[in-house]
Amino acid sequence: MAKQKKEINEKEFKDFLNSLGLSFDKEHLESPIFKHLFEHINKLSKYCENPDNFYTMVFYPIKRTIELILRTKFNKSDEASHLYLDYSFLESNVSELCSQFYGLSCSVDKGRFLVKSYIKWKDTGIISKFNWKQEYTFHYPKSGTIKQWMNFIEGVSRLKYGYNREYLLALKELTEAHQKFIKKLKGGNKK
């Protein structure tokens, strides 16, 4: 028996989202982007049956459109455009490592600073520096150099595409730097 495709109306869709407890607030439901996508969702429903088709026919064109807007309207490099879209993935990985190294306090601040610095580096070629003399330094990681952190973020970025070598090497290097930092804090360098 063949399944019949049912057209989804806007009210049913909103009710469905709310019933799942998704926190789509009114601002998002009323946004022009949501309304535009919703108008065209029935045309794309045939691609929502499996993840490969969904990615290729629905998600990728949206992603690519956003990348092109970043490049053409906001003059971001191709690499920076990709990184903007991967920001949450990169930031959560870096913040989690900071949390493991330094505890929860300010770990997200550190992660955000590092990922923004990485994107700036890839977009402009200018690598940030730690300025330990400024008033606020809570967003700086306490161990590892800026270059070691940039290598780690590069590794995380490549990990998303299945390349783990750079990630593992950078993680090892940062872990060793952090262990030296802890040893120094505990007075382990005294001879």
C-alpha positions as CSV (number, residue, x, y, z in Angstrom):
1,M,0.0,0.0,0.0
2,A,1.6,3.3,-1.1
3,K,1.8,6.1,1.4
4,Q,-0.1,9.2,0.6
5,K,1.8,12.5,1.0
6,K,-0.1,15.0,3.2
7,E,0.3,18.7,2.6
8,I,1.3,20.4,5.8
9,N,-0.5,23.7,6.6
10,E,1.2,26.5,8.6
11,K,-0.9,26.1,11.7
12,E,-0.3,22.3,11.9
13,F,3.4,22.9,11.4
14,K,3.5,25.6,14.2
15,D,1.5,23.3,16.5
16,F,3.9,20.5,15.8
17,L,7.0,22.6,16.6
18,N,5.4,23.8,19.8
19,S,4.3,20.3,20.9
20,L,7.9,19.1,20.5
21,G,9.0,21.7,22.9
22,L,11.2,23.4,20.3
23,S,11.9,26.9,21.4
24,F,11.0,28.6,18.1
25,D,9.9,31.9,19.5
26,K,7.5,34.2,17.8
27,E,10.3,36.2,16.3
28,H,11.6,33.3,14.3
29,L,8.1,32.1,13.2
30,E,7.3,35.5,11.9
31,S,10.6,36.1,10.2
32,P,10.6,36.5,6.4
33,I,13.2,33.7,6.1
34,F,10.9,31.2,7.9
35,K,7.9,32.3,5.9
36,H,9.8,31.9,2.6
37,L,11.1,28.5,3.5
38,F,7.7,27.4,4.7
39,E,6.1,28.5,1.4
40,H,8.5,26.2,-0.5
41,I,8.7,23.2,1.9
42,N,6.0,21.2,0.1
43,K,8.0,21.4,-3.1
44,L,11.0,20.0,-1.2
45,S,9.2,17.4,0.9
46,K,10.3,14.6,-1.5
47,Y,13.9,15.3,-0.4
48,C,13.1,15.0,3.3
49,E,12.8,11.2,3.2
50,N,16.5,10.4,3.6
51,P,19.4,12.4,5.0
52,D,21.5,12.3,1.9
53,N,18.8,13.8,-0.3
54,F,17.9,16.3,2.4
55,Y,21.5,17.5,2.7
56,T,22.0,17.7,-1.0
57,M,18.7,19.2,-2.2
58,V,17.6,21.3,0.9
59,F,20.3,22.1,3.3
60,Y,23.3,22.5,1.0
61,P,21.6,25.1,-1.3
62,I,20.6,27.1,1.8
63,K,24.1,26.8,3.2
64,R,25.7,27.8,-0.1
65,T,23.4,30.8,-0.4
66,I,24.4,32.1,3.0
67,E,28.1,31.6,2.1
68,L,27.6,33.6,-1.1
69,I,25.9,36.4,0.8
70,L,28.8,36.5,3.2
71,R,31.3,36.6,0.3
72,T,29.5,39.1,-2.0
73,K,27.7,41.4,0.4
74,F,30.1,41.3,3.4
75,N,33.4,40.7,1.6
76,K,34.3,37.6,3.6
77,S,36.8,35.2,2.1
78,D,35.5,31.8,1.0
79,E,37.2,30.1,4.0
80,A,35.8,32.7,6.4
81,S,32.3,32.1,5.0
82,H,32.6,28.4,5.7
83,L,33.8,29.1,9.2
84,Y,30.9,31.5,9.9
85,L,28.6,28.6,9.2
86,D,30.7,26.2,11.4
87,Y,31.0,28.7,14.2
88,S,28.8,26.8,16.7
89,F,30.7,23.6,16.0
90,L,34.1,25.2,16.4
91,E,33.1,27.3,19.5
92,S,31.5,24.3,21.3
93,N,34.6,22.1,20.8
94,V,37.1,24.9,21.9
95,S,34.9,25.9,24.8
96,E,34.6,22.3,26.0
97,L,38.4,21.9,25.9
98,C,38.8,25.1,27.8
99,S,36.3,23.8,30.3
100,Q,38.2,20.6,30.7
101,F,41.5,22.5,31.2
102,Y,40.3,25.5,33.3
103,G,36.9,24.6,34.7
104,L,33.6,26.1,33.6
105,S,34.3,29.7,34.6
106,C,34.8,31.8,31.5
107,S,35.3,28.8,29.2
108,V,32.8,30.0,26.7
109,D,34.4,33.4,26.7
110,K,37.8,31.8,25.9
111,G,36.2,29.6,23.2
112,R,34.5,32.6,21.6
113,F,37.7,34.7,21.7
114,L,39.8,31.9,20.2
115,V,37.3,31.0,17.4
116,K,36.8,34.7,16.5
117,S,40.6,35.1,16.4
118,Y,40.9,32.0,14.1
119,I,38.2,33.3,11.7
120,K,39.9,36.8,11.7
121,W,43.2,35.1,10.9
122,K,41.8,33.1,8.1
123,D,39.9,36.1,6.7
124,T,42.6,38.7,7.0
125,G,45.9,36.9,7.6
126,I,46.3,38.7,10.9
127,I,46.8,36.5,13.9
128,S,45.7,37.8,17.3
129,K,48.1,38.1,20.2
130,F,47.5,37.7,23.9
131,N,47.8,41.1,25.6
132,W,48.3,40.1,29.2
133,K,48.8,43.7,30.3
134,Q,45.2,44.8,29.4
135,E,42.6,45.2,32.1
136,Y,40.6,42.1,31.2
137,T,42.2,38.8,30.3
138,F,39.5,36.3,31.5
139,H,38.9,35.3,27.9
140,Y,42.5,34.2,27.3
141,P,43.4,30.5,27.8
142,K,46.0,30.2,30.6
143,S,48.1,27.6,28.7
144,G,49.2,27.1,25.2
145,T,50.3,29.7,22.6
146,I,47.9,31.5,20.3
147,K,49.5,29.4,17.4
148,Q,48.8,26.2,19.3
149,W,45.2,27.2,19.7
150,M,44.9,28.2,16.1
151,N,46.3,24.8,15.1
152,F,43.7,23.1,17.4
153,I,40.8,25.0,15.8
154,E,42.2,24.2,12.4
155,G,42.2,20.5,13.5
156,V,38.6,20.8,14.8
157,S,37.5,22.4,11.5
158,R,39.1,19.6,9.5
159,L,37.7,17.0,11.9
160,K,34.2,17.9,10.7
161,Y,35.3,16.5,7.2
162,G,36.8,13.3,8.6
163,Y,40.4,14.4,8.8
164,N,41.6,13.7,12.3
165,R,45.4,13.8,12.2
166,E,45.7,17.6,12.6
167,Y,43.1,17.6,15.4
168,L,44.9,14.8,17.3
169,L,48.3,16.4,17.0
170,A,47.1,19.8,18.0
171,L,45.1,18.3,21.0
172,K,48.2,16.4,22.1
173,E,50.3,19.6,21.9
174,L,47.8,21.7,23.8
175,T,47.4,19.0,26.5
176,E,51.2,18.8,26.9
177,A,51.3,22.6,27.2
178,H,48.5,22.5,29.8
179,Q,50.3,19.8,31.8
180,K,53.4,22.0,31.9
181,F,51.3,24.9,33.1
182,I,49.7,22.8,35.9
183,K,53.1,21.5,36.9
184,K,54.5,25.0,37.0
185,L,51.5,26.2,39.1
186,K,52.2,23.4,41.6
187,G,55.9,24.3,41.8
188,G,57.0,21.3,39.8
189,N,59.8,23.2,38.0
190,K,61.8,23.6,41.2
191,K,65.0,21.5,41.2
